[in-house]
Amino acid sequence: MVAGLALIVGSAAALVAADNAEAQTKQSVTEKSLYERLGGVFAIAAVVDHFSDAVVKNPIVGQKSKNPQLREWHTKDLERLPGLKFMRTLWVCDISGGPFKFSATKPGTTPLGLEDAHRDLRISPSEFDEVAAELGRTLDFFKIPKREKAEVLAAFAAHKNEVTAGYKRG
């Protein structure tokens, strides 16, 4: 009888585990991508547009930056800003699981590599952090939920070493 109960309890536990696994599989299959949770290309483009304009005006990394390369880019090369917004939108769409694919104009070591595009700007780690803070403020402006904001900022932060690869200390 004890052996029979053990068999029944063991079988019940296996069924519960199988049901839990099936439920988790269904949840992961039905969970939307970050791209979808952000609202797709139009919502991402609106965020990128706002963010890009805010970076230009940011006193640390924009037109009044102490970094001469960033200051010059944000004053003398602004005719390139619409294209940069487009590329940033593609990049976010790509890293967030959307259907649009980013191709670097200056390919780096990874498909979404950014080091060669940013190398000449000599972006310091603290300047990168300020751009990330500006992105965070933009996500707050658009009332992006906490989970999605954290995922976007984590994806951005994952490329810090690439973006700051051209920075040379002192």
N, C-alpha and C positions, 0 to 999 in steps of 0.2 A: 504494500500500500504506500509506504514512504517513497519507494522507487517510482510508483505511478504518479504521486504528487509532484515529485521532483521533475518528472518528465513533463507534466502539465504546466508547472511553473516555468520551466525552461522554455517550453514551446510558446507560452504566453509572452515571456520576455523577448523572445526572438521576433514574435509578431509585432510587439510594440516598437522594437528597434527598427524593424522593416517599415512600419507605418511612419515613424519619425524620419527615416531616411527618405522615404517617398515624399513626405511633406516638404522636407528641405530641398529636394530636387525640384519639386513643383514651384517652390518659392523662388529658387535661383533661376529657373526657366522663365518665370513670369516677371521677375524684377526688372525694372526698366534700367537702361544704361544711364550713366551720368549725363550723356548728351540729351537723352529724352527727358530726364529729370530737370535739366537746366532750361528746357523749353525749345530745343532744336536750334537750327542755324540762325533764325531771326532774333531770338532772345540772346544768343551768344554774340551775334554781331552788334547788338545794342550795347551789351556790356563792354565789348572790345572798343567800340567807338568812344564811349564815355571814359573808359580807362586810359585809352591812348591820348585823348585830349587832356586828361588830368596829369598824366606823366609829363607832357610838354610844359605845363604850368607849374609843376612841382618844383619848389625852390632848391631841393637837394639834387635832383636828377634831371631837371628840365632846363629851361632857357637861362636860368641864373645859377646853374650848377658850377661848383668849383672845378669839376672835371672838364677840361677844355674840349675833349672829344664829344662828351654828351651835350655841352653847351652849344657847340658848333652844329651838331646834328639837329638840335631842337630850335635852331634859329636859321641856319643857312640851307638845311636840307629838308625843310618842311613840305616841299612839293612831293616828296616821297611818302608822306604820311598816309594818304589814301591806300597806296599799295601795301604799306606796312600793316594797316588795319585789316586789309584783306588777308594777308599772310597770317596774321595773328588769329584771325577768325578761323582759318583753315586749320591752324595748329591746334586750337582749343577743340574744334570739332573732331579732329583726329584722335587726340589723347583722351577724349571723353567717350569714345566709342561710336562716333557718328559716321555717316557714310562718306564724308568728304575727306580726302587725303592730302596731307601737307607734303610738299616737296621743297626742301631747302634751296634757296637761291645760291647759297654757298654751302654745299653738303659737308656735314661734319662726319664724325665717326659712327654715328647712329642715324637711323632714318629720321628721327626728330631732333637730331643734333643741332645745337645752336652755337657751338663755340666759334666756328669760323665767321658767322654773321656778326658776332659781338666782339671778337678779338680786338679789333682796332679801336673800339670804344673804351677799352681799358677800365671796365666796370669793376669797382671794388666790391668786396663782400657786403660792406655796409650800404653801398649804393643799391646793390641787388635787394637787400632787405627793405630798403625804402620803396623800391618798385613793388615788392611783395605787399608792403603795407598799403600802398596806393591801390593795388588790386583788391585787397581786403576791404578798403573803404568803398570801392566801386561795387563790390558784391553786396555790401551792406546797403548802399544806396538803392540797389535793385531788390532788396529784401530777399536775397538768396538764402534759403534755409541753411541752418548750421551744418548739417551733414554734407550738403553739396558744396558749401563754402570751404569746408575743411578738405574735401577731396580736390577741389580746384587748386587751393593753396598748396596742398601736398604735391600735386602734379607739377606745379610751377617750381616749388622748392627742389624737386628732384633734379632740376637742370641747373642749379646754382653753380656747380663746379664748371660746367661748360660755359655758362654766360660770363663767369669771372676768370676764365682761362687766360685772358690777355692782360689781366691786372698784374702790375709789378710793384712790389713794395719799395718805398723809399728811395 
